[in-house]
Amino acid sequence: MNIQSSFIKKFDNWKKEGVVIAPNFKKSWMKSHTAVPFVKKISKENFLIYFCIRDKKNRSHIVTKKINLNKKKKFGIDSSIILKPGRLGEFDENGVTATWVCEIKKSKYLYYVGWRPSNTVRFSLFVGLAIKRKNSKNFKKVGNFPILERSKVDPFLTGTLSILKEKKKFKMWYVSGEGWTKLNSKETIPRYNIKYAESHDGVKWERKGKVCINFKSKSEYAIARPSVLKINNVYYMWYCFKAINSEYKIGFAVSKNGINWKRIDKFCNSLNQKRKAWDKKMLAYPHVIRNGNELLMFYNGNDYGKTGIALAKLSLNFLKKNRTF
């Protein structure tokens, strides 16, 4: 793929705005974290953010919070739960994490990651689906089973994802487990990268094992939370990645067809190299949306969302109309 680096480099000009949702909890069940944000635009300055909060048993629950970016303050959390962990023995009994929301046939489809404890490895996780119908007030799980279950191409786990609809086809980029590694006698780590899938209804997905973002070294083991945008016929993806003895950073890739990607992590230096105390150790779980002539990235800092949800902005004034590569 012919990529003009001088142009792509202009995507490395993020301006950090700091924490916009602080872990300031106002309900008794809330214990810690504001993790893995997914953002829906309501208007130019108003946004609805889906994210998860852990309770006193360390189980994540999905909530939402409306914020106005004109108000220069950190928002606390008094939200109600919109999706709870499953029952004992179900794939999501130990927590649910929102990862994407689509509007399909006037219904809201909430894709989430279900967590479950495991004996031989740290955890088990697979993607589930809950739907909020047009005249309903609540999300209802489609069942007590994952929609991205174990398969020939995903035998270990499935996780956070990103979806775009083009014509009558849904395109998905999702986390897929490649296996587990023992660090020592007690600790295991999963190896997961980002693969591609397609669907015609948003429920049944065709997975062929196509890897989009793969490991760049033997020590790297985690590539997570893809967030894909298509701008002027080019696909852009942000994600987070980490290796042994290092924590998550934000990564970046570009593609002409959404399937074959060029990974260019160095063009996230404006995010990864300019840090405050709250994100000094980690930057994780980015979700990027377009808001007029700029991009907004909502993401987490230290300890997988323990320090809040932050915002960064990127001006798109450098874009030329109908620019392609």
N, C-alpha and C positions, 0 to 999 in steps of 0.2 A: 504494500500500500504506500503510495506516494504522499507523505505527510510533510508539509512545509513547517519546519520547526520554528521558524521566526514568527509564524502566525499562531501556532499552538502554544508557544511560550506565553502569549498574552493571557492565557487562562490561569497563569500563575501570578495573579495580582489581587489576591483576596485581602479584604480589609476586615479584621476581626472586630466584632461589636461587643463581645463578651457574653456572659451568662444572661439569658432572657427568662428561663424558668429555673428557679433555685429550689433545692430540696428543703423547702419550708412547708412542712406537712401540717394540715389542720384537722385531720381526722385520726381517730385512735388506732385504726387498723394499719395506717401507713407507718412504715419503719425506715426504709432507705431507698435510694436510687430514683432517678428519673431517666430511664434508659430507652435507647433505640427510638428516636423520634421519627414519626411520619407526619407530613404536613399537607393539609388541604387549604388552598387559597380561598378565602371568602370574598375579599375585596383587596384593593391595593395595599392596605395597611393591616387588614384583619385576617387572622389565620387560625385554623383549628388544628391542634397538635395532638396526635395519638402517641402514647408512650406507656411504659410499664413502671409500676412501683412495687417494691417488695414488702411483704407483711412481716410480722414478727417471727414467722416460721421460714423466712427467706423465699417465699413463693411469690412470683411476679403476677400482678393483675394489670389488665389494660384499662387506662382511663383516657380522658381527653381534657384539653384546656384551650379556651379561646384567648388569644392575645392580640393586642394592638401595638404595632411597632412604633407608632407615634408617641406612645407613653414610655418614656425613658426610665423604666424601672424593672426590677426583677419580680416576676410573678410567683406568688405562692400557689399552693395546690389544695383546693377544697373539692376536688372532683369526685363524682360517683363512679363506681366500677361499671364498665360496659362489657367486660368479659372476664370470667373467673377461671381458675384452674379446674381441671376435670375431676372426676371421682377416683377413688382408690383403684389403682391398677390400670387406669386409662393412660393413653400416650401423653397427655398434658396434665397429669395429676399434680406435678410439682411447680407448674407455672405456665403462663401464656405471655408471649411477647409479640406485639403488633409489628408487622413488617411492610404491609402495603394495603391500600384501600382502592378498589375500582368501583365505578358506577356502571352496572350492567343491567339493561332492561329496567331502569328506574329503581333498581335495588342497589344497596351498598354491599360489596363483597370485601370482607375483612380477612386478609390472609395473615396468619399468625404462626409463630413457632411454639410448639408444645414441648415442655420439658418433663423428664421423668428420671428418677435416680436409677443407677445401675450398679451392679456388684463388681464387675471386673474392670470397668472403665468409669470415667468421672460422671458421665451423664448419657442420656439418650434423648435425641431431639429430632422431630419431624414436623413438616408444615401441615397445618390444619386450616379450615375455612369456616367462617361464621357469616351469615347473611342477615341484613336488615331489610325487610321488604318495604315496599312503598308506603303502606299504611301502618307499619309497625313502629313501635318506639324502641325496640330492643334488638340487639344482634342475637341470632340463634345459631348454634353450631350445626353444621350439616350432619354431624354424627359423631360418635365417639371413636373416630378413626382419622388418620391423616390422609390428605389428598395427594401428597407426595410421599408415599410410603416407600419401604424398601423395594428395590428393583435390581435388575441386572446391572444397571449403570450407577445406581445409588444404593449400594448394599449396606452402608454404615449410618448415614444421617443425611437429612436435608434441613436447610435453614433459611436465613433471611434472603429476601428476593426483591426484584424490581420488575414491573410489568408496563409495557406499552401496547396500545391497540393501534394497529395499522390496517385500514380497510376492515375486513371481517376476521382478521387474525390477531390473536393475543400473543405477544412475544414476552418470554420470561427469561431473566438471568437470575440464577439461584445458587445458593451455597450447597455444595455436595461433598460429603465425606469420602476421602480416599483411603482411610484406615486409621489405626491408632498406634502410638509409639509409647513404650515404657521409658520414662526418664530415669527412674530408679525403682526400688522394690515397692514403693507406695504410690508414686505419681505417674499418671498417664496423660498424654496429650493427643487430641485428634488432629488429623491432617485434612484440611478442607480447602477447596478452590471454588471457582465460579463456572457453572455450566449453563447451557442454553436449552430451552424447551418452548413448545408452541401448543396453542389450544384454539378451538373454535367457540368454546362456551365459557371458558374461564374456570372450569371444574376438572375436566379430563385433559391431562397434559401429555403430549408426546415427548418422551425423553430418549435421545439417542446417544447420550454421553459426550456431546460436543463440549470440550473445555474452551472457555473464552479467556479467562485469566488464570494462568498457572503459576506455580512456584518459580521464583527466579534464583533460588539457591537451595542447597541441601538443608540449611538450617531454618529456612522459612517453612512454616507449617499452617498458617491461618490466613485466609483471604476472605473477608466477610462484608456483609451489608452493601451489596451493589446498589447504586442509584444511577439510572440511565436517563439521559435526555437526548432528543434528536433535534438538532438545530441546523437549518439550511442543508438538509440531506446528509448530515454527518452525525454519527452517534458518539456521545461522550459518556464515559462512566467514571464515577467516583466510588471508592470503596475503602476499606481499611485492611491493613496487613501487618503481620508480626512474625518474628522469628524467635528461636531459642535465645534467651537472655536479652530480649528487647520487647517493648510493649507496642501496642497498635499505633500506627501512623496512617495518614490519609494517602491513598494512591489515586492514580489517574490513568485512563486509557482512552484510545480513540479508534473508531471503526467506520468503514464505509458501508458495511452491510449488516452490522449488528452481530455478526457471527465470528469473523476473524478480527482480532483486536491487536493493537500495538500498545504495549504498556509503557508509560512515560511518567513514572513516579516522581522524577526530579522536578516536574512542573507543579508540585504541591509544596515547594519550599516556603512560600509565603504563609502557609498554614503550619507546617511542621517545625519551622525554625524560629518562629516568633511566639514565645509561650509565656503564659502567666502562671501563677502558683496552681490554679485550678486545673490546668491542662499540661503541667510541666512533665508529667509522667506518661500521658496517653492522650491521643486523639482517636476517636472511634465512632462508628455507626453513622456516617454522613447520609443525609437526605437532601438532595439539591432540587430546587424548583426554579422555574423562570417567573419573574415578576416584572413585567414590562421590559425595560432595557437593562435589567440586571439579573444576576443569579443570586439566590439565597441558599446558603448551606446551613442546615440545622444539624448539630452533632453533639457528641458527648466528650467529656474530658476524662480526668483520672478515675481509675477504679470502675470502669464499665458503666459510668453514669452516676456515680455517687456524688459528684460535685455539680450536677445540673445539666441543663441543655443550653448550648451556646449557639450564636449566630455569626456567620461571616457573609460578606457581600462581595460580589464581583461585577464591575461595570462591563456591559457589552457594547460600549460605544465603538470598539474597534471592529465590530462585525460589519462586513459589507453585504449588501443585499444579494441573496442567491449565491453566496460563496460556497464553492465546492472544492474538493481536492481531486 
